[in-house]
């Protein structure tokens, strides 16, 4: 009896045509292990899938994908626009092997003009827009936000302190002394005048700078005529600062108030996409992306995949200015409009200011990709060197480095950084708030046990078969033989003791360059002081140390500014300020009787009872 030959990908795909109709929708191609190979959309599912059922005329990538296809899944939608939106969501969620994938995705920071205080603060904001106020952005980086905030302080003298600092200050801080703040905390500016300066700052963020400069000039003239020369000099300094800002922003487009400029450059099977953010006729910075491609996709396919995934979880601007056209630009515009609730225009300019913006973005994409390819080649040599030094069978693609930070056990945190073929992968960094209540203060072994246990228990749950590229090929930990032995026990207990691990100890005199490397069951080793692999390991150790220290400082700073009122149900920022202003301190609030709590302006009888019960039930 002859064994039946399994069907090929073409035959399997052809079998699905009998049950498909001409509805729009999304299809998924899966391999024999039910791993998603590809996600695609279609105006007509039957017509689209039939293209895969006929051998020939496919690129090598698509032919390989078809040959690996064992099953398919389908989901019909009402419109092709819905199919496009669903396709991009599934691609980001499933990360199929044969799709163009946007890597290094991140949320971008905004400037928030908070409206929950009588004297609003302007601050950097990232994440969900839940706080009351006006948001301006996105900015390409935290550095771009910080530069803009610095400019706003110089020109408009707005505060940057926290609300708790504002409420407790009795005399102006250094920011006031160096003319970066108008001193609202000490009553040196009225609420109305401060509100006007906040309004001017918002006009600046909206690109309406001409009127601001004219108003400042008039105020300077009025002060001079009234012989208030000190105020006139202050106005002069603010005009000068505003002029410097405008000069520095000479690259800003004059006829493009709001747009994202997206340019694609490909070389050697790799791609770089540059995104420039134009808001209020100002260039708010750029960010480069390196989508995963196979090399045989055309430019329109790469651009369409990037645009769809990039805006799948962020609001698009009024205009997208692209270097390359899309196969379905009208469809993409409809999808963006549906997401934003307004019209989104997609253009590929051929001349004029917008074409110059695209050329500038293309130049940046070309230069960024050249640098990336050079760095990648260097990084590949370093990773290969790590494998040779530590006797690994294959070159590591993901190295995880761990460290702890605390002060005598207080505010303890663990930190993990990741390095690989593209250098440090900051999107993969993780911080761990140490939760163990039975840990002895300063117990580094106990902290490391908690961090690694949480890390690998989650990995076992989310990627138990180790197919998603999230498992490390090598662990580096800060410590010597004792630390290595303790960590190895933890790893064996978790069932992941096969992962290579190296302890990095400072060595003789604790000098950099004399590091010793500890491995389980092997003698201590060292590298020559000028070995590039040694420098690479030092950089990784310094990076995890920097990340751990930064995380610890942020946690400690937050704890210093915290009060017991933060944990009282129903007490938000406004009620907290009212209670502190009335009683002077959180300790005094805790000692107050119910009648006194009810007397606080803005505190209801019900909330007063809640506060009273909280402190008396909790001692």
C-alpha positions as CSV (number, residue, x, y, z in Angstrom):
1,X,0.0,0.0,0.0
2,X,1.5,3.3,-1.1
3,X,1.6,6.2,1.4
4,X,-0.6,9.1,0.3
5,X,1.5,12.1,-0.6
6,X,0.6,15.2,1.4
7,X,-0.9,18.1,-0.5
8,X,1.3,21.0,-1.5
9,X,0.6,24.6,-0.5
10,X,-1.0,25.3,-3.9
11,X,-3.4,22.4,-3.7
12,X,-4.4,23.2,-0.1
13,X,-5.0,26.9,-1.1
14,X,-7.0,25.8,-4.1
15,X,-9.3,23.6,-1.9
16,X,-10.4,26.7,0.0
17,X,-11.8,28.4,-3.2
18,X,-14.9,26.2,-3.1
19,X,-16.1,27.8,0.1
20,X,-15.1,31.4,-0.5
21,X,-17.2,34.2,-1.9
22,X,-16.4,37.7,-3.2
23,X,-16.8,39.4,0.2
24,X,-14.0,41.7,1.5
25,X,-12.0,40.4,4.4
26,X,-8.8,39.3,5.9
27,X,-7.0,35.9,5.4
28,X,-4.3,34.2,7.4
29,X,-1.9,31.6,6.1
30,X,-0.6,29.1,8.7
31,X,2.1,26.4,8.6
32,X,1.9,22.8,9.9
33,X,2.5,23.9,13.5
34,X,-0.4,26.5,13.3
35,X,2.1,29.4,13.2
36,X,0.8,32.4,11.3
37,X,3.0,32.9,8.2
38,X,1.2,35.8,6.5
39,X,-1.8,38.1,7.1
40,X,-3.4,39.9,4.1
41,X,-6.5,41.8,3.2
42,X,-8.7,41.6,0.1
43,X,-11.5,43.5,-1.6
44,X,-12.6,40.1,-3.0
45,X,-11.4,37.1,-0.9
46,X,-12.0,34.5,-3.6
47,X,-10.2,36.4,-6.3
48,X,-7.3,37.2,-4.0
49,X,-6.8,33.7,-2.7
50,X,-7.1,32.2,-6.2
51,X,-3.9,34.2,-7.1
52,X,-2.0,32.0,-4.6
53,X,-3.5,28.8,-6.0
54,X,-1.7,29.0,-9.4
55,X,2.0,28.2,-9.5
56,X,4.3,30.7,-11.3
57,X,4.6,34.4,-11.4
58,X,5.3,34.6,-7.6
59,X,8.3,36.2,-6.1
60,X,10.7,33.8,-4.2
61,X,9.4,35.1,-0.9
62,X,5.7,34.4,-1.8
63,X,6.5,31.0,-3.4
64,X,8.3,30.0,-0.3
65,X,5.4,31.1,1.9
66,X,2.9,29.2,-0.3
67,X,5.0,26.0,0.0
68,X,4.9,26.2,3.8
69,X,1.1,26.9,4.0
70,X,-0.8,24.0,5.6
71,X,-4.1,25.8,6.5
72,X,-5.8,29.1,6.1
73,X,-8.2,31.2,8.2
74,X,-10.7,33.8,6.9
75,X,-12.7,36.7,8.4
76,X,-15.1,38.6,6.3
77,X,-15.7,42.3,6.8
78,X,-18.4,44.8,5.6
79,X,-16.0,47.0,3.7
80,X,-12.4,46.9,2.4
81,X,-11.5,49.7,4.7
82,X,-12.5,47.6,7.7
83,X,-10.4,44.8,6.2
84,X,-7.4,47.1,6.0
85,X,-7.7,48.2,9.6
86,X,-8.1,44.6,10.8
87,X,-5.2,43.5,8.7
88,X,-2.8,46.0,10.3
89,X,-4.0,45.1,13.8
90,X,-3.4,41.4,13.2
91,X,0.0,42.0,11.8
92,X,1.1,44.0,14.8
93,X,-0.4,41.4,17.1
94,X,0.8,38.2,15.4
95,X,4.0,39.4,13.8
96,X,3.8,37.0,10.8
97,X,7.1,35.8,9.3
98,X,6.4,36.9,5.7
99,X,4.8,40.3,6.3
100,X,6.7,43.5,6.2
101,X,7.0,44.3,10.0
102,X,7.4,47.6,11.7
103,X,10.0,47.2,14.4
104,X,11.1,49.6,17.1
105,X,7.5,50.9,17.5
106,X,7.0,53.3,20.4
107,X,4.7,56.0,21.7
108,X,5.9,59.5,21.1
109,X,6.0,62.2,23.8
110,X,3.7,65.3,23.8
111,X,3.7,68.6,25.7
112,X,0.8,68.8,28.1
113,X,-0.6,72.1,29.3
114,X,-2.3,70.8,32.4
115,X,-5.6,72.4,33.3
116,X,-6.1,71.0,36.8
117,X,-4.3,73.7,38.6
118,X,-4.9,77.5,39.0
119,X,-1.3,78.0,37.7
120,X,-0.9,75.4,34.9
121,X,2.3,73.6,34.4
122,X,3.7,72.6,31.0
123,X,5.3,69.2,31.0
124,X,6.3,66.3,28.9
125,X,3.7,63.6,28.6
126,X,3.8,60.1,27.1
127,X,1.0,57.5,27.0
128,X,-2.8,57.8,27.3
129,X,-4.2,61.3,27.3
130,X,-6.2,61.0,30.6
131,X,-5.1,64.1,32.4
132,X,-7.2,67.3,31.9
133,X,-5.5,69.8,29.7
134,X,-4.3,70.5,26.1
135,X,-1.9,68.2,24.3
136,X,0.6,69.3,21.6
137,X,2.6,66.8,19.6
138,X,3.8,64.3,18.8
139,X,7.5,65.2,19.1
140,X,10.0,62.8,17.7
141,X,11.9,62.3,21.0
142,X,12.1,63.3,24.6
143,X,15.0,65.6,23.6
144,X,12.8,67.5,21.2
145,X,10.2,68.0,23.9
146,X,12.8,69.1,26.4
147,X,14.3,71.7,24.0
148,X,10.8,73.1,23.3
149,X,10.0,73.2,27.0
150,X,13.2,75.0,27.7
151,X,12.4,77.6,25.0
152,X,8.9,78.1,26.5
153,X,10.4,78.7,29.9
154,X,12.9,81.3,28.6
155,X,10.2,83.2,26.6
156,X,7.1,82.8,28.8
157,X,8.6,82.2,32.3
158,X,6.3,79.3,33.1
159,X,6.8,77.0,36.0
160,X,8.1,73.4,35.7
161,X,7.8,72.3,39.4
162,X,5.5,69.6,40.7
163,X,2.3,70.6,42.3
164,X,3.6,69.4,45.7
165,X,6.7,71.7,45.4
166,X,4.4,74.6,44.3
167,X,2.2,74.2,47.4
168,X,5.0,74.0,49.9
169,X,7.4,76.7,48.6
170,X,7.7,79.9,50.7
171,X,10.3,81.8,48.5
172,X,11.2,81.7,44.8
173,X,13.5,78.9,43.6
174,X,16.5,79.1,41.4
175,X,14.4,79.1,38.2
176,X,13.0,82.5,39.2
177,X,16.5,83.8,39.9
178,X,17.8,82.9,36.5
179,X,14.6,84.3,34.8
180,X,13.1,81.0,33.8
181,X,10.0,81.4,36.0
182,X,7.7,84.2,37.0
183,X,7.4,83.0,40.6
184,X,3.6,82.1,40.8
185,X,4.3,79.9,43.9
186,X,5.1,83.0,45.9
187,X,2.5,85.4,44.5
188,X,4.9,87.3,42.3
189,X,2.5,87.1,39.4
190,X,-1.3,87.2,39.4
191,X,-3.4,84.3,38.3
192,X,-4.8,86.4,35.4
193,X,-1.4,87.5,34.2
194,X,-0.1,83.9,34.4
195,X,-3.1,82.7,32.5
196,X,-2.2,85.2,29.7
197,X,1.3,83.9,29.4
198,X,0.0,80.3,29.3
199,X,-2.2,81.4,26.5
200,X,0.7,82.9,24.6
201,X,2.7,79.7,25.1
202,X,-0.2,77.7,23.6
203,X,-0.3,80.1,20.6
204,X,3.4,79.5,20.2
205,X,2.8,75.7,20.1
206,X,0.0,76.4,17.5
207,X,2.5,78.3,15.3
208,X,1.0,81.8,16.0
209,X,4.2,83.5,17.0
210,X,3.9,86.8,15.1
211,X,1.1,88.2,17.3
212,X,3.1,87.2,20.4
213,X,6.1,89.1,19.4
214,X,4.1,92.2,18.5
215,X,2.4,92.1,22.0
216,X,5.7,91.8,23.8
217,X,7.1,94.7,21.8
218,X,4.1,96.8,22.8
219,X,4.5,95.9,26.5
220,X,8.2,96.8,26.3
221,X,7.3,100.2,24.7
222,X,4.7,100.9,27.4
223,X,7.0,100.0,30.2
224,X,9.7,102.2,28.7
225,X,7.4,105.2,28.4
226,X,6.3,104.6,32.0
227,X,10.0,104.6,33.0
228,X,9.7,101.0,34.3
229,X,13.0,100.1,32.8
230,X,13.4,96.8,34.6
231,X,10.2,95.5,33.2
232,X,11.1,96.8,29.8
233,X,14.4,95.0,30.0
234,X,12.6,91.8,30.9
235,X,10.3,92.2,27.8
236,X,13.4,92.9,25.7
237,X,15.0,89.7,26.9
238,X,11.9,87.7,26.1
239,X,11.6,89.1,22.6
240,X,15.3,88.3,22.0
241,X,14.7,84.7,23.2
242,X,11.7,84.3,20.9
243,X,13.7,85.7,18.0
244,X,16.4,83.1,18.6
245,X,13.9,80.4,18.7
246,X,12.4,81.4,15.4
247,X,15.9,81.7,13.9
248,X,16.8,78.2,15.0
249,X,13.6,77.0,13.4
250,X,14.5,78.3,10.0
251,X,14.0,74.8,8.5
252,X,10.2,75.0,9.2
253,X,7.9,74.8,6.3
254,X,5.8,77.9,5.5
255,X,2.9,76.3,3.7
256,X,2.6,73.0,5.5
257,X,0.8,73.5,8.9
258,X,0.3,69.9,9.9
259,X,1.8,66.7,8.3
260,X,3.9,63.7,8.7
261,X,6.6,63.3,6.0
262,X,7.4,59.7,5.4
263,X,10.4,58.7,3.2
264,X,11.6,55.2,2.3
265,X,15.1,54.2,1.2
266,X,16.2,50.6,0.5
267,X,19.7,49.1,0.0
268,X,21.2,45.6,0.3
269,X,18.0,43.9,1.4
270,X,17.4,46.4,4.2
271,X,15.1,49.4,4.5
272,X,15.0,52.7,6.5
273,X,11.9,54.8,6.9
274,X,12.2,58.4,8.1
275,X,9.2,60.1,9.7
276,X,9.3,63.9,10.1
277,X,6.6,65.5,12.3
278,X,5.4,68.9,11.1
279,X,2.9,70.6,13.5
280,X,1.9,74.3,13.5
281,X,4.3,74.9,10.6
282,X,7.2,73.8,12.9
283,X,9.4,70.8,12.5
284,X,9.1,68.8,15.7
285,X,11.8,66.3,14.9
286,X,12.2,63.0,13.1
287,X,12.5,59.4,13.9
288,X,14.0,56.5,11.8
289,X,12.6,53.0,11.5
290,X,14.0,49.8,10.1
291,X,11.1,47.6,9.1
292,X,11.8,43.9,8.6
293,X,11.7,43.1,4.9
294,X,12.7,40.1,2.7
295,X,14.1,42.2,-0.1
296,X,11.8,41.3,-3.0
297,X,8.9,43.5,-2.0
298,X,8.3,46.6,-4.1
299,X,8.5,50.1,-2.5
300,X,4.7,50.5,-2.5
301,X,4.2,47.3,-0.5
302,X,6.8,48.3,2.1
303,X,5.3,51.9,2.3
304,X,1.7,50.7,2.6
305,X,2.7,48.1,5.4
306,X,4.6,50.8,7.3
307,X,1.8,53.4,7.1
308,X,-0.9,51.0,8.1
309,X,1.0,49.6,11.1
310,X,2.4,53.0,12.2
311,X,-1.0,54.6,12.5
312,X,-2.8,51.5,13.8
313,X,-2.6,52.8,17.4
314,X,-1.9,56.5,16.9
315,X,-3.9,59.4,15.5
316,X,-2.8,60.4,11.9
317,X,-2.3,64.1,11.1
318,X,-4.3,66.0,8.5
319,X,-1.8,65.2,5.8
320,X,0.6,62.4,5.0
321,X,3.4,63.3,2.6
322,X,5.0,60.2,1.1
323,X,8.1,59.5,-1.0
324,X,6.5,56.5,-2.7
325,X,2.9,55.8,-3.7
326,X,0.7,53.1,-2.2
327,X,-1.1,50.4,-4.1
328,X,-4.3,51.4,-2.4
329,X,-3.8,55.1,-1.5
330,X,-7.6,55.9,-1.6
331,X,-8.3,53.0,0.6
332,X,-5.6,54.0,3.1
333,X,-6.9,57.6,3.2
334,X,-10.4,56.3,3.9
335,X,-9.0,54.1,6.7
336,X,-7.1,56.9,8.2
337,X,-10.1,59.2,8.0
338,X,-12.3,56.6,9.7
339,X,-9.7,56.3,12.5
340,X,-9.3,60.1,13.0
341,X,-12.9,61.1,12.5
342,X,-11.9,63.7,9.8
343,X,-10.3,63.8,6.4
344,X,-6.7,62.7,6.0
345,X,-5.0,63.6,2.7
346,X,-2.2,61.4,1.3
347,X,0.0,63.0,-1.3
348,X,3.3,62.2,-3.2
349,X,4.5,65.7,-4.2
350,X,6.6,66.3,-7.3
351,X,7.6,69.9,-6.8
352,X,7.5,72.8,-4.4
353,X,8.0,72.9,-0.6
354,X,6.5,69.5,0.1
355,X,8.8,67.9,-2.5
356,X,11.7,69.5,-0.7
357,X,10.5,68.1,2.6
358,X,10.4,64.6,1.0
359,X,13.9,65.0,-0.4
360,X,15.2,66.1,3.0
361,X,13.6,63.0,4.6
362,X,15.0,60.7,1.8
363,X,18.5,62.1,2.4
364,X,18.2,61.3,6.1
365,X,16.8,57.9,5.4
366,X,19.8,57.1,3.1
367,X,22.4,58.3,5.5
368,X,20.7,56.6,8.5
369,X,20.6,53.3,6.6
370,X,24.3,53.5,5.7
371,X,25.2,54.1,9.4
372,X,22.9,51.3,10.5
373,X,24.5,48.8,8.0
374,X,27.9,49.8,9.2
375,X,27.0,49.5,12.8
376,X,25.3,46.1,12.2
377,X,28.4,44.7,10.6
378,X,30.4,45.8,13.6
379,X,27.8,44.4,16.0
380,X,27.8,41.1,14.1
381,X,31.6,40.8,14.6
382,X,31.2,41.6,18.4
383,X,28.5,39.0,18.8
384,X,30.5,36.4,17.0
385,X,33.5,37.3,19.3
386,X,31.3,36.8,22.4
387,X,30.4,33.3,21.1
388,X,34.0,32.4,20.6
389,X,35.2,33.8,23.9
390,X,32.6,31.9,25.9
391,X,32.6,28.7,23.8
392,X,29.0,29.1,22.6
393,X,27.9,26.8,19.7
394,X,26.1,29.6,17.9
395,X,26.3,33.4,17.7
396,X,23.9,35.0,20.3
397,X,21.1,37.1,18.8
398,X,19.8,38.2,22.1
399,X,21.9,38.9,25.2
400,X,20.0,39.9,28.4
401,X,22.0,41.7,31.2
402,X,20.6,42.1,34.7
403,X,21.4,44.3,37.7
404,X,19.8,45.5,40.9
405,X,19.8,49.0,42.5
406,X,18.9,50.1,46.0
407,X,20.1,52.1,49.0
408,X,20.4,49.8,52.0
409,X,17.5,47.8,50.6
410,X,15.2,50.8,50.2
411,X,13.3,51.5,46.9
412,X,14.9,48.3,45.4
413,X,14.5,47.7,41.7
414,X,15.8,45.2,39.2
415,X,16.8,46.0,35.7
416,X,17.2,44.1,32.4
417,X,18.6,45.4,29.2
418,X,18.8,43.6,25.8
419,X,21.6,43.7,23.2
420,X,21.5,42.0,19.8
421,X,22.4,42.4,16.1
422,X,21.0,46.0,16.1
423,X,22.8,47.1,19.3
424,X,20.9,48.0,22.4
425,X,17.2,47.2,22.0
426,X,15.6,49.8,24.3
427,X,12.1,48.7,23.5
428,X,12.9,45.4,25.2
429,X,14.3,46.9,28.4
430,X,12.4,45.9,31.5
431,X,12.4,47.2,35.1
432,X,11.2,45.2,38.1
433,X,9.9,46.7,41.4
434,X,11.2,44.3,44.0
435,X,8.0,43.0,45.8
436,X,9.4,40.4,48.2
437,X,8.3,41.3,51.7
438,X,10.5,38.7,53.3
439,X,13.7,39.8,51.7
440,X,16.5,41.0,54.0
441,X,17.3,44.7,53.1
442,X,20.3,44.6,50.7
443,X,19.9,40.9,49.9
444,X,21.1,41.0,46.3
445,X,20.8,37.2,45.8
446,X,17.1,37.4,46.9
447,X,16.5,40.3,44.6
448,X,18.0,38.6,41.6
449,X,16.1,35.4,42.4
450,X,12.8,37.4,42.3
451,X,13.7,39.2,39.1
452,X,14.7,36.1,37.2
453,X,11.8,34.0,38.5
454,X,9.3,36.7,37.3
455,X,11.1,37.1,34.0
456,X,11.2,33.4,33.1
457,X,7.9,32.4,34.5
458,X,6.4,35.0,32.1
459,X,8.5,33.7,29.2
460,X,7.4,30.1,29.9
461,X,3.8,31.3,29.9
462,X,3.9,33.5,26.8
463,X,6.4,31.7,24.6
464,X,6.9,28.3,26.0
465,X,8.1,26.7,22.8
466,X,10.7,29.5,22.3
467,X,9.7,30.4,18.7
468,X,9.0,34.2,19.1
469,X,12.6,35.4,19.5
470,X,12.0,36.6,23.1
471,X,14.2,34.1,24.8
472,X,17.9,35.0,25.5
473,X,20.8,33.2,24.0
474,X,23.1,34.4,26.8
475,X,22.6,35.9,30.3
476,X,25.1,38.4,31.8
477,X,24.8,39.1,35.5
478,X,26.8,41.4,37.7
479,X,28.7,39.2,40.2
480,X,31.2,36.5,40.8
481,X,31.1,32.8,41.5
482,X,28.6,33.0,44.4
483,X,26.1,35.0,42.3
484,X,26.5,32.6,39.3
485,X,25.9,29.5,41.5
486,X,22.8,31.1,43.1
487,X,21.4,32.1,39.7
488,X,22.1,28.7,38.2
489,X,20.0,27.1,41.0
490,X,17.2,29.5,40.2
491,X,17.4,28.7,36.5
492,X,17.5,24.9,37.1
493,X,14.5,25.1,39.4
494,X,12.5,26.9,36.7
495,X,13.5,24.3,34.1
496,X,15.6,26.8,32.0
497,X,19.0,25.8,33.1
498,X,20.1,25.2,29.5
499,X,20.5,29.0,28.9
500,X,24.2,30.0,28.9
501,X,25.1,32.4,31.7
502,X,28.2,34.4,32.6
503,X,28.9,36.4,35.8
504,X,31.0,39.6,35.3
505,X,33.0,40.5,38.3
506,X,35.3,43.6,38.7
507,X,38.4,41.5,39.4
508,X,41.6,42.8,40.9
509,X,41.4,46.2,42.6
510,X,37.8,46.5,41.1
511,X,39.3,48.3,38.1
512,X,37.6,48.4,34.7
513,X,39.7,46.4,32.3
514,X,40.5,43.7,34.8
515,X,37.1,42.0,34.8
516,X,36.8,38.3,35.6
517,X,34.3,36.1,34.0
518,X,32.6,33.2,35.9
519,X,30.8,30.3,34.4
520,X,29.3,27.2,36.0
521,X,31.8,24.3,36.2
522,X,34.5,26.2,34.3
523,X,37.6,28.1,35.5
524,X,37.6,31.9,36.0
525,X,38.8,33.6,32.8
526,X,39.8,37.1,31.7
527,X,40.3,38.9,28.4
528,X,43.2,41.1,27.4
529,X,42.7,44.7,28.2
530,X,42.4,45.9,24.6
531,X,40.0,43.1,23.4
532,X,37.0,44.6,21.5
533,X,34.8,42.0,23.1
534,X,35.8,43.2,26.6
535,X,34.8,46.7,25.6
536,X,31.5,45.4,24.4
537,X,30.8,43.6,27.6
538,X,31.8,46.7,29.6
539,X,29.4,48.8,27.6
540,X,26.6,46.3,28.3
541,X,27.4,46.3,32.0
542,X,27.5,50.1,32.2
543,X,24.2,50.3,30.3
544,X,22.4,48.0,32.6
545,X,23.9,49.9,35.6
546,X,22.8,53.2,34.2
547,X,19.3,51.9,33.6
548,X,19.0,50.4,37.1
549,X,20.3,53.6,38.7
550,X,17.9,55.7,36.7
551,X,14.9,53.5,37.6
552,X,15.9,53.5,41.3
553,X,16.2,57.3,41.4
554,X,12.8,57.7,39.7
555,X,11.2,55.4,42.3
556,X,13.0,57.1,45.2
557,X,12.0,60.6,43.9
558,X,8.4,59.5,43.6
559,X,8.4,58.1,47.1
560,X,9.9,61.3,48.5
561,X,7.0,63.4,47.0
562,X,4.4,61.0,48.1
563,X,2.1,61.5,51.1
564,X,-0.4,59.2,52.9
565,X,-3.2,61.1,51.1
566,X,-2.2,59.5,47.8
567,X,-3.7,56.2,49.1
568,X,-7.0,57.6,50.3
569,X,-9.9,56.6,48.0
570,X,-11.6,59.6,46.3
571,X,-8.8,62.1,47.1
572,X,-7.4,63.4,43.8
573,X,-4.9,66.2,43.2
574,X,-7.4,69.0,43.8
575,X,-8.8,67.6,47.1
576,X,-5.2,66.8,48.2
577,X,-4.1,70.4,47.6
578,X,-7.2,71.7,49.5
579,X,-6.5,69.4,52.5
580,X,-2.8,70.3,52.6
581,X,-3.5,74.0,52.3
582,X,-6.0,73.9,55.2
583,X,-4.1,71.7,57.6
584,X,-0.5,72.3,56.5
585,X,0.7,68.7,56.3
586,X,-0.6,65.1,55.8
587,X,0.2,64.3,59.4
588,X,-2.1,67.1,60.5
589,X,-4.9,65.8,58.2
590,X,-4.5,62.3,59.8
591,X,-5.0,63.8,63.3
592,X,-7.9,66.0,62.3
593,X,-11.4,65.3,63.7
594,X,-14.4,64.8,61.4
595,X,-15.8,68.3,61.9
596,X,-12.5,69.9,60.9
597,X,-12.4,67.8,57.8
598,X,-15.9,68.8,56.8
599,X,-14.9,72.5,57.1
600,X,-12.3,72.2,54.3
601,X,-13.5,74.0,51.2
602,X,-14.4,71.5,48.5
603,X,-14.5,68.5,50.8
604,X,-17.9,66.9,51.0
605,X,-19.3,65.3,54.2
606,X,-19.0,61.9,52.5
607,X,-15.3,62.5,51.5
608,X,-14.5,63.8,55.0
609,X,-15.9,60.6,56.5
610,X,-13.8,58.5,54.0
611,X,-10.6,60.4,55.0
612,X,-11.4,60.2,58.7
613,X,-12.1,56.4,58.5
614,X,-9.0,55.8,56.4
615,X,-6.6,57.3,59.0
616,X,-8.4,56.0,62.1
617,X,-8.9,52.5,60.7
618,X,-5.3,52.4,59.6
619,X,-3.9,53.7,62.9
